[in-house]
Amino acid sequence: MARVRYLGPEQVTVPELGRTVEPDEIVEVPDERFEGYACQPSNWEVIEEPKDEAAPAPLKKTAAKASQKTEG
């Protein structure tokens, strides 16, 4: 989940989260709804963007070296 900080001067009820958020509080928001918060920079500060689940995992260098040794 992504994380954002509420920048408003007073507490606010966020029905989507099912709770009240206090000023300067960091909350987790659903990744698919992150843009709805990020597009309001006067109300929400982005702390952690959603993780890209579709991105491939980085290759390990040790695995590449091991495969080269067996080919030679």
N, C-alpha and C positions, 0 to 999 in steps of 0.2 A: 504493500500500500504506500501511497505517496503521503508526504507530511507537509502541512502548511501551518503558519502562525497567524492568528487573528490579530489584526492591527487596530480594531475599533476601540473607542473610548469606554464603551459599556458592554456588559454581557449581551449575547445574542443567542436566540434559540435557532438551531439549525435542524429543521425537521428531517432532512436527509440522514443526519447522523443520529437522530433520536435523542438529542441532549442539548444542554446550554453550554456555550463556549465563553470563557472569560477572556478579557483583554490580555494580550501577550501570551495566550495559551497555544501550545503546539498540539495539533490533532492529526490523526490519520484519516485520510479520505480515500474512497475507492478509486483505483487507478483510472477506471473508465470515466470518472467524473472530475478528475484532476483539472482539466482545462476550464471547467466552470468556476473554479477557485482562482486559478492562475490568471485568468482574464480580468480579475478584479484587484489589481495591485494596490489600490488604495485601502482595500479591506483585508487582503490575504497576502502574506509573504511566503514564497516557495522555500521550503526547507529541504525537502528531498523529493525529486521527481520520480514518477513511476519507473519501475525497473522494466526494461524491454525484454519480455519473456521470449519474443520471437528471434532475438539475436542469437547467433550461434556461439557456443562457448569457445573461448580462445584456445588455440592449440598449445600443447605443452611442448617446449623445446626438447626436453629429454626424450619424449616419445619419437620425435622426428629423427634424432641422432641414433636412437636404437634401431630404427627401421633401415637407416642407411648402412649400418654395420652389417646387417644380415644380408643385404643385397650384394655386397662387394665380394 
